[in-house]
Amino acid sequence: MDNHIDIHMHIPVRSMIFLVLLINSLTPSLSQQPLSNRYFLCKKQLYNCGTISNISYPFWGVDRPRYCGGGDQFNLTCELGTGQFASIQIASQKFQVIHIDSVQNKMRMIPMPPIVKHEFCSMKRDFNLSSPSFWYSETVQNITIFYDCPAGFSNFTCPSSSNHRNKKNNNVVFYEGVEEQVLKEHPELKECGRSLRVATDEGALHPNVTVDNQIIEALNWGFHVNYSFPEECKRCMRSEGVCGSNNAYPDGSNAALSCYLPRGAMAGNRWQWKLRHIIVGFIAIVIPGLVLIYICTVCCLRYKSSSWEEVFWFTTKSNQDIEAILKSHGALSLKRYKFCDVKKMTSFFKVKLGQGGFGTVYKGKLLNGSDVAVKILNLSKGKDKEFINEVASISKTSHINIVTLFGFCLEGNKRALIYEFMSNGSLDTFIYKKGHDEGTPSLNWDQLYQIAIGIAKGLEYLHKECNIRIFHFDIKPHNILLDENFCPKISDFGLAKLSLRSDDSVISMSDARGTMGYVAPEMWNKHLGGISHRSDVYSYGMMLLEIVGGRKNIHAEANHTSEIYFPYWIHKRLEQGTQLGNNENIGIAENDIVKRMTIVGLWCIQTLPNDRPSISRVIDMLEGSMESLELPPKPILSAA
């Protein structure tokens, strides 16, 4: 009985402490240092590093304090090389800042490290800003570089020692424009091994130098980007103020604009004095009433729900924990949106794109006019872990076959993710015949083949080429999105796991994860082998076989037992040399594509992880010669 009374006695005490601390954080302290001191410091302490000098808001860094800038995305670092130079981190990429034009809100920058001739042939960096705070200037042109092209389609030839998958074709060609535009004018370039999108300023390609030096000099000249400049800051400067941020968040990210004004005018001092007295009087009158209302609310919830502590305390602490985790992964450099902004960009959730166990996806539009997909996560146990996985992993990526995350919302119990919009939806819409929308265009075998290769290259990037290894653990058609040109992009990193190790070792996991029908056997049976990148290869293989068969790999409505487990059924048809695809009327070339994808898919779903190829080997098998492909062993039926 005493314990029960003690619990109730603590409720008003905790409530009063919580409310007093909350109000105290929202009102200025009478004893705190005047904000006008910040006016003089921010006005005097400008950013200087190397050739960059006298730079003010929104940039900060070195001796210029954080509160003088516009948020973490504008942090300039001063580095030492052949001399001092300024650098900036935009999403997952680092750039050297060559010049800043504070009048036109524009700066010129080049990727780091600078590109040298002997590294150009093995370059894998896509120039993707992936940040709403920065965008290419109107003088910037896209250039697409095609590697491993057949003879006759080249500006120059890379040395044979370059790290290319296809050693016999080292020809390189580049054109102005994005890949989709170039391929429309030069469809023969589809035969090239890989492509890379870069950016330069118009006129950076000089015709009076050799072709290989021409592109390298253009890339090292860099390109111009614009940055946003709040209209409120302009009004602040017209009032003789200095712009800065109020450090709304502990780490300074997404900080709101502050306007620091000078001290000294009598009118200003009298106004500040009156404001302080008004605030003191307001607090003295309102606090007792608010405390009483809060205590009554807590007591009511105490009898109606057992989760009142979660409602009033856990959400705040949980968000702080999430922010700390995201900061440790460097993910807070992404744009952070308020939930009111999310509602505006979706027109109050007007157009629903899809719904599932994770939450609901709506179509939205950013202020710059770009279409986006906004995922609103369900508020349930375990969703914070998926939210952290999604933001922490995808913020480290920049690849043509990985969906781009523009930003996120973490506000109270609201969780939202803002992605680039994929106009053609998910891959499962196009490969499952049952329930197929008649208005959805069908894909030919060459398109499906290119989609399969694109997904594999996205996985190879996650496993080998990203700054940190990422294992997806939920590869399936539903999580493959297609843009307007049917370029595939891997999405939904809610179950992903990050690894600092770059070798082929296994990773430890406390729980199995994935979707039934795509989960590798070692996920639920540790005796078969360790969990590694080959677990993703298994899921990829199952998806590849579904693309071939136009059906799910477990077919509960099959007429015969042998057809229930689709890999077993398709292996039998492969042995018999019968038709493999879901369309009986296909030509010889299409049948070769189907056979190739089938053999590769069956290799990928071998029961023992070490019997499966790596994703790099999968790409070689898909792009190599048919004669080199061996028929894999028959799948084990229990693997379903």
PAMAR-377364 format. One record per residue (C-alpha): residue number from 1; x, y negated, z negated; chain. Coordinates in nm, 3 decimals, decimal comma, m for minus. Layout:
residues N
  seq       px       py       pz  mol
  NUM        X        Y        Z    A
...
END
This chain:
residues 640
  seq       px       py       pz  mol
    1    0,000    0,000    0,000    A
    2    0,284   m0,240   m0,085    A
    3    0,450   m0,178    0,250    A
    4    0,126   m0,256    0,430    A
    5    0,094   m0,591    0,247    A
    6    0,459   m0,671    0,320    A
    7    0,406   m0,632    0,695    A
    8    0,119   m0,880    0,693    A
    9    0,316   m1,125    0,486    A
   10    0,588   m1,133    0,751    A
   11    0,353   m1,215    1,036    A
   12    0,295   m1,586    0,955    A
   13    0,659   m1,635    0,853    A
   14    0,790   m1,502    1,185    A
   15    0,521   m1,695    1,371    A
   16    0,614   m2,025    1,208    A
   17    0,987   m1,974    1,272    A
   18    0,921   m1,879    1,634    A
   19    0,698   m2,182    1,699    A
   20    0,930   m2,431    1,529    A
   21    1,225   m2,304    1,731    A
   22    1,017   m2,317    2,050    A
   23    0,907   m2,677    1,998    A
   24    1,254   m2,779    1,890    A
   25    1,395   m2,644    2,218    A
   26    1,142   m2,848    2,417    A
   27    1,198   m3,184    2,245    A
   28    1,514   m3,396    2,227    A
   29    1,699   m3,396    1,896    A
   30    1,736   m3,736    1,729    A
   31    2,090   m3,654    1,631    A
   32    2,206   m3,515    1,964    A
   33    2,459   m3,703    2,175    A
   34    2,285   m3,953    2,413    A
   35    2,237   m3,823    2,766    A
   36    2,373   m4,155    2,891    A
   37    2,720   m4,017    2,807    A
   38    2,660   m3,767    3,085    A
   39    2,588   m4,055    3,320    A
   40    2,936   m4,200    3,275    A
   41    3,109   m3,860    3,282    A
   42    2,930   m3,735    3,597    A
   43    2,981   m4,068    3,771    A
   44    3,352   m4,072    3,692    A
   45    3,445   m3,702    3,703    A
   46    3,420   m3,613    4,073    A
   47    3,535   m3,286    4,230    A
   48    3,886   m3,288    4,381    A
   49    4,080   m2,995    4,525    A
   50    4,330   m3,002    4,812    A
   51    4,180   m3,194    5,105    A
   52    3,836   m3,204    4,938    A
   53    3,805   m3,517    4,726    A
   54    3,550   m3,742    4,552    A
   55    3,265   m3,491    4,581    A
   56    2,960   m3,546    4,362    A
   57    2,615   m3,388    4,321    A
   58    2,510   m3,113    4,394    A
   59    2,863   m2,967    4,373    A
   60    3,054   m2,897    4,052    A
   61    3,362   m2,707    3,936    A
   62    3,718   m2,748    3,803    A
   63    3,699   m3,059    3,579    A
   64    3,349   m3,153    3,693    A
   65    3,102   m3,002    3,437    A
   66    2,819   m2,768    3,530    A
   67    2,551   m3,017    3,421    A
   68    2,680   m3,260    3,686    A
   69    2,590   m3,012    3,963    A
   70    2,282   m2,854    4,114    A
   71    2,312   m2,491    3,998    A
   72    2,545   m2,193    4,031    A
   73    2,510   m2,176    4,409    A
   74    2,699   m2,510    4,433    A
   75    2,998   m2,403    4,222    A
   76    3,326   m2,489    4,399    A
   77    3,640   m2,303    4,294    A
   78    3,989   m2,445    4,345    A
   79    4,231   m2,177    4,464    A
   80    4,600   m2,158    4,543    A
   81    4,730   m2,032    4,877    A
   82    4,974   m2,215    5,101    A
   83    4,826   m2,509    4,912    A
   84    4,521   m2,591    4,706    A
   85    4,185   m2,534    4,874    A
   86    3,820   m2,523    4,770    A
   87    3,608   m2,209    4,802    A
   88    3,240   m2,129    4,753    A
   89    3,048   m1,804    4,703    A
   90    2,729   m1,773    4,911    A
   91    2,538   m1,451    4,836    A
   92    2,796   m1,170    4,868    A
   93    3,042   m1,362    5,089    A
   94    3,320   m1,604    5,004    A
   95    3,413   m1,902    5,223    A
   96    3,691   m2,161    5,225    A
   97    3,548   m2,513    5,236    A
   98    3,734   m2,728    5,494    A
   99    3,532   m3,049    5,476    A
  100    3,224   m3,186    5,299    A
  101    3,016   m3,470    5,446    A
  102    2,817   m3,604    5,149    A
  103    2,629   m3,851    5,371    A
  104    2,482   m3,592    5,608    A
  105    2,474   m3,310    5,346    A
  106    2,691   m3,092    5,566    A
  107    3,012   m2,895    5,522    A
  108    3,250   m2,696    5,741    A
  109    3,377   m2,362    5,614    A
  110    3,552   m2,045    5,727    A
  111    3,524   m1,689    5,594    A
  112    3,780   m1,564    5,343    A
  113    4,031   m1,427    5,395    A
  114    4,107   m1,594    5,733    A
  115    4,100   m1,358    6,029    A
  116    4,440   m1,263    6,174    A
  117    4,499   m1,101    6,510    A
  118    4,597   m0,756    6,391    A
  119    4,285   m0,734    6,168    A
  120    4,036   m0,856    6,428    A
  121    3,986   m0,514    6,591    A
  122    3,884   m0,357    6,259    A
  123    3,675   m0,653    6,137    A
  124    3,338   m0,556    5,985    A
  125    3,213   m0,885    5,837    A
  126    2,872   m1,012    5,946    A
  127    2,836   m1,390    5,900    A
  128    2,505   m1,387    5,712    A
  129    2,443   m1,675    5,471    A
  130    2,143   m1,503    5,302    A
  131    2,078   m1,812    5,088    A
  132    1,785   m2,058    5,107    A
  133    2,015   m2,334    4,975    A
  134    2,238   m2,323    5,286    A
  135    2,156   m2,293    5,655    A
  136    2,346   m2,323    5,981    A
  137    2,373   m2,671    6,131    A
  138    2,228   m2,740    6,474    A
  139    2,581   m2,736    6,622    A
  140    2,638   m2,371    6,526    A
  141    2,619   m2,098    6,788    A
  142    2,589   m1,725    6,729    A
  143    2,845   m1,496    6,893    A
  144    2,800   m1,120    6,918    A
  145    3,117   m0,909    6,945    A
  146    3,082   m0,562    7,097    A
  147    3,347   m0,301    7,013    A
  148    3,433    0,038    7,172    A
  149    3,284   m0,059    7,508    A
  150    3,331    0,139    7,831    A
  151    3,592    0,022    8,080    A
  152    3,471   m0,271    8,289    A
  153    3,288   m0,445    8,003    A
  154    3,573   m0,605    7,815    A
  155    3,736   m0,943    7,746    A
  156    4,040   m0,765    7,604    A
  157    4,150   m0,425    7,472    A
  158    4,232   m0,343    7,111    A
  159    4,547   m0,141    7,033    A
  160    4,486    0,234    7,021    A
  161    4,600    0,239    6,658    A
  162    4,300    0,030    6,549    A
  163    4,067    0,204    6,308    A
  164    3,792    0,286    6,557    A
  165    3,573    0,590    6,558    A
  166    3,591    0,630    6,937    A
  167    3,963    0,630    7,021    A
  168    3,921    0,646    7,398    A
  169    3,725    0,319    7,432    A
  170    3,906    0,027    7,266    A
  171    3,754   m0,241    7,489    A
  172    3,607   m0,551    7,324    A
  173    3,367   m0,806    7,474    A
  174    3,188   m1,103    7,321    A
  175    2,895   m1,321    7,430    A
  176    2,718   m1,626    7,294    A
  177    2,385   m1,544    7,129    A
  178    2,249   m1,286    6,886    A
  179    2,262   m0,918    6,977    A
  180    1,899   m0,896    7,088    A
  181    1,939   m1,185    7,333    A
  182    2,266   m1,051    7,475    A
  183    2,130   m0,699    7,527    A
  184    1,832   m0,837    7,721    A
  185    2,072   m0,995    7,971    A
  186    2,334   m0,718    7,957    A
  187    2,159   m0,388    7,873    A
  188    2,473   m0,196    7,975    A
  189    2,633   m0,312    7,648    A
  190    2,415   m0,061    7,462    A
  191    2,687    0,189    7,550    A
  192    2,931    0,008    7,319    A
  193    3,009    0,171    6,985    A
  194    2,923   m0,111    6,746    A
  195    2,849   m0,481    6,732    A
  196    2,913   m0,768    6,495    A
  197    2,741   m1,106    6,465    A
  198    2,961   m1,406    6,384    A
  199    2,916   m1,782    6,398    A
  200    3,123   m2,075    6,524    A
  201    3,064   m2,437    6,611    A
  202    2,974   m2,519    6,968    A
  203    3,285   m2,590    7,172    A
  204    3,512   m2,393    6,936    A
  205    3,593   m2,144    7,213    A
  206    3,885   m2,303    7,403    A
  207    3,928   m2,181    7,763    A
  208    4,300   m2,275    7,777    A
  209    4,417   m1,993    7,548    A
  210    4,420   m1,615    7,590    A
  211    4,086   m1,443    7,545    A
  212    4,177   m1,257    7,226    A
  213    4,328   m1,571    7,067    A
  214    4,025   m1,767    7,187    A
  215    3,777   m1,582    6,965    A
  216    4,014   m1,564    6,667    A
  217    4,085   m1,940    6,681    A
  218    3,711   m2,007    6,708    A
  219    3,636   m1,795    6,401    A
  220    3,912   m1,961    6,200    A
  221    3,787   m2,306    6,304    A
  222    3,472   m2,215    6,113    A
  223    3,121   m2,352    6,135    A
  224    2,904   m2,621    5,978    A
  225    2,621   m2,555    5,734    A
  226    2,369   m2,791    5,579    A
  227    2,271   m2,783    5,214    A
  228    1,949   m2,897    5,047    A
  229    1,929   m3,232    4,871    A
  230    1,622   m3,290    4,647    A
  231    1,412   m3,595    4,723    A
  232    1,393   m3,664    4,348    A
  233    1,771   m3,716    4,343    A
  234    1,743   m3,990    4,605    A
  235    1,486   m4,168    4,388    A
  236    1,721   m4,127    4,091    A
  237    2,009   m4,291    4,279    A
  238    1,785   m4,578    4,392    A
  239    1,724   m4,636    4,018    A
  240    2,102   m4,658    3,965    A
  241    2,103   m4,313    3,808    A
  242    2,330   m4,009    3,855    A
  243    2,193   m3,666    3,945    A
  244    2,273   m3,350    3,750    A
  245    2,101   m3,046    3,599    A
  246    1,944   m2,987    3,260    A
  247    2,087   m2,635    3,214    A
  248    1,735   m2,492    3,191    A
  249    1,880   m2,141    3,175    A
  250    2,169   m2,032    2,952    A
  251    2,391   m1,956    3,251    A
  252    2,297   m2,273    3,439    A
  253    2,139   m2,090    3,732    A
  254    1,835   m2,239    3,903    A
  255    1,875   m2,546    3,679    A
  256    1,616   m2,820    3,727    A
  257    1,717   m3,168    3,841    A
  258    1,807   m3,425    3,574    A
  259    1,852   m3,797    3,626    A
  260    2,113   m3,954    3,396    A
  261    2,071   m4,330    3,341    A
  262    2,326   m4,582    3,205    A
  263    2,301   m4,717    2,852    A
  264    2,337   m5,080    2,761    A
  265    2,027   m5,270    2,882    A
  266    1,813   m5,386    2,591    A
  267    1,492   m5,284    2,761    A
  268    1,632   m4,938    2,804    A
  269    1,734   m4,912    2,439    A
  270    1,394   m5,033    2,314    A
  271    1,220   m4,783    2,539    A
  272    1,437   m4,496    2,411    A
  273    1,374   m4,604    2,049    A
  274    0,998   m4,616    2,101    A
  275    1,000   m4,279    2,279    A
  276    1,179   m4,111    1,989    A
  277    0,930   m4,247    1,737    A
  278    0,639   m4,132    1,952    A
  279    0,786   m3,783    1,970    A
  280    0,844   m3,769    1,593    A
  281    0,485   m3,876    1,525    A
  282    0,348   m3,631    1,776    A
  283    0,542   m3,341    1,622    A
  284    0,434   m3,435    1,267    A
  285    0,066   m3,432    1,364    A
  286    0,050   m3,147    1,614    A
  287    0,284   m2,883    1,461    A
  288    0,058   m2,788    1,166    A
  289   m0,240   m2,740    1,399    A
  290   m0,039   m2,534    1,648    A
  291    0,103   m2,316    1,370    A
  292   m0,247   m2,247    1,238    A
  293   m0,379   m2,158    1,585    A
  294   m0,079   m1,933    1,650    A
  295   m0,119   m1,747    1,318    A
  296   m0,490   m1,689    1,386    A
  297   m0,413   m1,558    1,734    A
  298   m0,147   m1,320    1,605    A
  299   m0,374   m1,188    1,331    A
  300   m0,653   m1,120    1,580    A
  301   m0,419   m0,936    1,811    A
  302   m0,284   m0,740    1,513    A
  303   m0,621   m0,569    1,475    A
  304   m0,706   m0,543    1,845    A
  305   m0,378   m0,415    1,976    A
  306   m0,072   m0,236    1,842    A
  307    0,151   m0,416    2,092    A
  308    0,128   m0,774    1,962    A
  309    0,503   m0,788    1,905    A
  310    0,557   m0,699    2,269    A
  311    0,321   m0,976    2,377    A
  312    0,487   m1,251    2,172    A
  313    0,847   m1,140    2,133    A
  314    0,962   m0,848    2,347    A
  315    0,896   m1,015    2,684    A
  316    1,129   m1,304    2,604    A
  317    1,404   m1,078    2,471    A
  318    1,360   m0,842    2,767    A
  319    1,408   m1,125    3,016    A
  320    1,723   m1,237    2,838    A
  321    1,858   m0,883    2,859    A
  322    1,772   m0,866    3,229    A
  323    1,943   m1,199    3,297    A
  324    2,255   m1,081    3,115    A
  325    2,267   m0,760    3,322    A
  326    2,210   m0,945    3,650    A
  327    2,478   m1,196    3,561    A
  328    2,727   m0,916    3,490    A
  329    2,659   m0,784    3,842    A
  330    2,695   m1,131    3,998    A
  331    2,332   m1,128    4,114    A
  332    2,228   m1,463    3,967    A
  333    2,377   m1,641    4,269    A
  334    2,056   m1,544    4,450    A
  335    1,781   m1,803    4,472    A
  336    1,551   m1,782    4,171    A
  337    1,189   m1,883    4,219    A
  338    0,924   m1,987    3,972    A
  339    0,601   m1,786    3,986    A
  340    0,411   m2,098    4,092    A
  341    0,644   m2,114    4,396    A
  342    0,569   m1,748    4,470    A
  343    0,196   m1,822    4,467    A
  344    0,245   m2,117    4,704    A
  345    0,462   m1,927    4,953    A
  346    0,203   m1,645    4,971    A
  347   m0,092   m1,889    4,990    A
  348   m0,209   m1,738    4,661    A
  349   m0,155   m1,379    4,782    A
  350   m0,374   m1,417    5,088    A
  351   m0,223   m1,155    5,326    A
  352   m0,153   m0,811    5,178    A
  353    0,103   m0,603    5,371    A
  354    0,100   m0,289    5,159    A
  355    0,054   m0,136    4,817    A
  356    0,210    0,151    4,623    A
  357    0,322    0,271    4,282    A
  358    0,591    0,001    4,271    A
  359    0,345   m0,284    4,323    A
  360    0,196   m0,488    4,607    A
  361    0,364   m0,659    4,905    A
  362    0,229   m0,986    5,048    A
  363    0,328   m1,196    5,347    A
  364    0,470   m1,537    5,267    A
  365    0,648   m1,835    5,419    A
  366    0,946   m2,034    5,287    A
  367    0,965   m2,412    5,303    A
  368    1,191   m2,387    5,609    A
  369    0,919   m2,195    5,794    A
  370    1,078   m1,849    5,771    A
  371    0,837   m1,558    5,718    A
  372    0,909   m1,342    5,413    A
  373    0,771   m1,032    5,242    A
  374    0,699   m1,083    4,871    A
  375    0,691   m0,772    4,651    A
  376    0,502   m0,822    4,322    A
  377    0,609   m0,544    4,084    A
  378    0,358   m0,373    3,860    A
  379    0,395   m0,446    3,489    A
  380    0,459   m0,101    3,347    A
  381    0,722    0,092    3,157    A
  382    1,041    0,146    3,356    A
  383    0,974   m0,125    3,614    A
  384    1,239   m0,354    3,465    A
  385    1,499   m0,089    3,547    A
  386    1,381   m0,075    3,908    A
  387    1,382   m0,456    3,924    A
  388    1,741   m0,470    3,796    A
  389    1,852   m0,197    4,038    A
  390    1,692   m0,375    4,331    A
  391    1,840   m0,719    4,262    A
  392    2,184   m0,600    4,142    A
  393    2,245   m0,363    4,435    A
  394    2,098   m0,542    4,735    A
  395    2,253   m0,878    4,633    A
  396    2,594   m0,722    4,708    A
  397    2,507   m0,624    5,066    A
  398    2,531   m0,798    5,402    A
  399    2,468   m0,565    5,695    A
  400    2,242   m0,559    6,000    A
  401    2,084   m0,232    5,883    A
  402    2,017   m0,344    5,523    A
  403    1,716   m0,563    5,447    A
  404    1,807   m0,911    5,319    A
  405    1,692   m1,023    4,975    A
  406    1,638   m1,401    4,973    A
  407    1,561   m1,432    4,602    A
  408    1,362   m1,316    4,303    A
  409    1,125   m1,430    4,030    A
  410    1,172   m1,340    3,663    A
  411    0,927   m1,539    3,455    A
  412    0,754   m1,401    3,145    A
  413    0,608   m1,068    3,250    A
  414    0,612   m1,160    3,621    A
  415    0,854   m0,980    3,852    A
  416    0,877   m1,061    4,224    A
  417    1,126   m0,996    4,504    A
  418    1,143   m1,209    4,820    A
  419    1,271   m1,027    5,133    A
  420    1,311   m1,107    5,500    A
  421    0,989   m1,023    5,688    A
  422    0,989   m0,710    5,906    A
  423    0,719   m0,757    6,170    A
  424    0,698   m0,389    6,274    A
  425    0,649   m0,251    5,925    A
  426    0,789    0,083    5,809    A
  427    0,913    0,378    6,014    A
  428    0,650    0,622    5,882    A
  429    0,384    0,428    6,075    A
  430    0,545    0,539    6,401    A
  431    0,642    0,902    6,336    A
  432    0,341    1,062    6,165    A
  433    0,074    1,156    6,416    A
  434   m0,205    1,209    6,162    A
  435   m0,375    0,880    6,077    A
  436   m0,179    0,701    6,352    A
  437   m0,310    0,353    6,431    A
  438   m0,407    0,332    6,796    A
  439   m0,294   m0,032    6,801    A
  440    0,060    0,064    6,699    A
  441    0,298    0,104    6,996    A
  442    0,467    0,442    7,030    A
  443    0,845    0,478    7,030    A
  444    1,032    0,674    7,296    A
  445    1,307    0,922    7,210    A
  446    1,588    0,682    7,292    A
  447    1,441    0,426    7,049    A
  448    1,405    0,689    6,777    A
  449    1,763    0,801    6,842    A
  450    1,894    0,443    6,807    A
  451    1,690    0,400    6,488    A
  452    1,844    0,719    6,345    A
  453    2,196    0,593    6,422    A
  454    2,119    0,250    6,272    A
  455    1,998    0,407    5,946    A
  456    2,311    0,622    5,928    A
  457    2,533    0,316    5,980    A
  458    2,346    0,134    5,703    A
  459    2,411    0,428    5,470    A
  460    2,776    0,439    5,575    A
  461    2,805    0,072    5,479    A
  462    2,653    0,142    5,136    A
  463    2,876    0,444    5,076    A
  464    3,208    0,315    5,211    A
  465    3,221   m0,047    5,328    A
  466    3,027   m0,245    5,067    A
  467    3,216   m0,431    4,790    A
  468    3,088   m0,166    4,547    A
  469    2,961    0,182    4,640    A
  470    2,582    0,209    4,636    A
  471    2,386    0,535    4,633    A
  472    2,027    0,476    4,744    A
  473    1,859    0,800    4,624    A
  474    1,526    0,727    4,794    A
  475    1,587    0,746    5,171    A
  476    1,257    0,822    5,346    A
  477    1,060    0,682    5,643    A
  478    0,848    0,461    5,417    A
  479    1,163    0,279    5,298    A
  480    1,296    0,211    5,649    A
  481    1,167   m0,120    5,785    A
  482    1,172   m0,227    6,151    A
  483    1,216   m0,582    6,276    A
  484    1,067   m0,726    6,595    A
  485    1,331   m0,543    6,803    A
  486    1,285   m0,214    6,613    A
  487    1,625   m0,253    6,446    A
  488    1,604   m0,036    6,130    A
  489    1,681   m0,178    5,787    A
  490    1,710    0,022    5,465    A
  491    1,494   m0,121    5,186    A
  492    1,364   m0,043    4,833    A
  493    1,674   m0,008    4,613    A
  494    1,470    0,050    4,295    A
  495    1,628    0,393    4,234    A
  496    1,978    0,299    4,353    A
  497    2,293    0,354    4,148    A
  498    2,615    0,154    4,174    A
  499    2,958    0,314    4,143    A
  500    3,301    0,153    4,112    A
  501    3,476    0,467    4,234    A
  502    3,573    0,485    4,600    A
  503    3,661    0,856    4,619    A
  504    3,440    1,157    4,688    A
  505    3,380    1,233    4,319    A
  506    3,041    1,307    4,167    A
  507    2,851    1,063    3,948    A
  508    2,671    1,120    3,620    A
  509    2,296    1,068    3,596    A
  510    2,063    1,126    3,304    A
  511    1,752    1,175    3,517    A
  512    1,652    1,305    3,859    A
  513    1,527    1,038    4,096    A
  514    1,376    1,024    4,442    A
  515    1,060    1,128    4,627    A
  516    0,937    1,486    4,647    A
  517    1,036    1,641    4,977    A
  518    1,349    1,425    5,010    A
  519    1,526    1,493    4,678    A
  520    1,852    1,686    4,712    A
  521    1,851    2,027    4,534    A
  522    2,140    1,929    4,302    A
  523    1,918    1,655    4,156    A
  524    1,704    1,915    3,978    A
  525    1,951    2,209    3,968    A
  526    2,294    2,105    3,839    A
  527    2,435    2,455    3,910    A
  528    2,425    2,384    4,285    A
  529    2,677    2,101    4,261    A
  530    2,732    1,744    4,147    A
  531    2,533    1,440    4,252    A
  532    2,721    1,223    4,505    A
  533    2,683    1,034    4,833    A
  534    2,590    1,369    4,990    A
  535    2,259    1,353    4,800    A
  536    2,167    1,059    5,024    A
  537    2,278    1,265    5,325    A
  538    2,024    1,534    5,228    A
  539    1,740    1,279    5,218    A
  540    1,858    1,138    5,552    A
  541    1,851    1,488    5,704    A
  542    1,494    1,549    5,589    A
  543    1,391    1,217    5,739    A
  544    1,570    1,301    6,065    A
  545    1,372    1,626    6,094    A
  546    1,048    1,438    6,029    A
  547    1,133    1,200    6,315    A
  548    1,181    1,502    6,542    A
  549    0,865    1,681    6,433    A
  550    0,641    1,379    6,388    A
  551    0,519    1,524    6,059    A
  552    0,613    1,552    5,692    A
  553    0,866    1,822    5,607    A
  554    0,617    1,997    5,376    A
  555    0,303    2,074    5,580    A
  556    0,035    2,202    5,346    A
  557   m0,222    2,243    5,627    A
  558   m0,006    2,471    5,845    A
  559   m0,174    2,786    5,979    A
  560    0,126    3,010    5,911    A
  561    0,347    3,041    5,605    A
  562    0,662    2,991    5,814    A
  563    0,534    2,649    5,920    A
  564    0,478    2,522    5,565    A
  565    0,848    2,446    5,518    A
  566    0,923    2,251    5,832    A
  567    1,307    2,290    5,839    A
  568    1,269    2,670    5,837    A
  569    1,015    2,649    6,119    A
  570    1,223    2,416    6,338    A
  571    1,541    2,624    6,285    A
  572    1,352    2,926    6,417    A
  573    1,246    2,732    6,729    A
  574    1,605    2,612    6,776    A
  575    1,728    2,973    6,770    A
  576    1,460    3,076    7,022    A
  577    1,538    2,780    7,252    A
  578    1,175    2,664    7,254    A
  579    1,043    2,304    7,264    A
  580    1,148    2,108    6,955    A
  581    0,982    1,766    6,975    A
  582    0,625    1,671    6,895    A
  583    0,564    1,591    7,262    A
  584    0,557    1,886    7,500    A
  585    0,616    1,671    7,811    A
  586    0,971    1,543    7,768    A
  587    1,260    1,541    8,012    A
  588    1,603    1,702    7,993    A
  589    1,774    1,390    7,853    A
  590    1,508    1,345    7,587    A
  591    1,527    1,713    7,496    A
  592    1,904    1,675    7,442    A
  593    1,837    1,388    7,201    A
  594    1,581    1,596    7,012    A
  595    1,815    1,895    6,994    A
  596    2,107    1,680    6,875    A
  597    1,896    1,516    6,601    A
  598    1,761    1,855    6,496    A
  599    2,105    2,015    6,460    A
  600    2,241    1,717    6,267    A
  601    1,933    1,710    6,042    A
  602    1,972    2,081    5,959    A
  603    2,339    2,030    5,871    A
  604    2,242    1,745    5,640    A
  605    1,995    1,956    5,437    A
  606    2,230    2,240    5,350    A
  607    2,161    2,354    4,993    A
  608    2,516    2,314    4,862    A
  609    2,641    1,952    4,871    A
  610    2,987    2,046    4,998    A
  611    2,830    2,218    5,302    A
  612    2,679    1,887    5,414    A
  613    2,871    1,637    5,627    A
  614    2,952    1,289    5,501    A
  615    2,743    1,010    5,655    A
  616    3,046    0,904    5,864    A
  617    3,066    1,257    6,004    A
  618    2,690    1,242    6,071    A
  619    2,744    0,935    6,291    A
  620    3,022    1,115    6,479    A
  621    2,789    1,413    6,537    A
  622    2,508    1,189    6,661    A
  623    2,732    0,993    6,897    A
  624    2,971    1,270    7,000    A
  625    2,942    1,545    7,256    A
  626    2,669    1,813    7,240    A
  627    2,921    2,091    7,308    A
  628    3,097    2,023    6,976    A
  629    2,779    2,076    6,771    A
  630    2,746    2,416    6,606    A
  631    2,417    2,569    6,495    A
  632    2,396    2,538    6,115    A
  633    2,292    2,823    5,881    A
  634    1,921    2,882    5,827    A
  635    1,775    2,661    5,549    A
  636    1,684    2,828    5,221    A
  637    1,308    2,826    5,179    A
  638    1,327    2,752    4,806    A
  639    1,499    2,421    4,882    A
  640    1,155    2,272    4,947    A
END
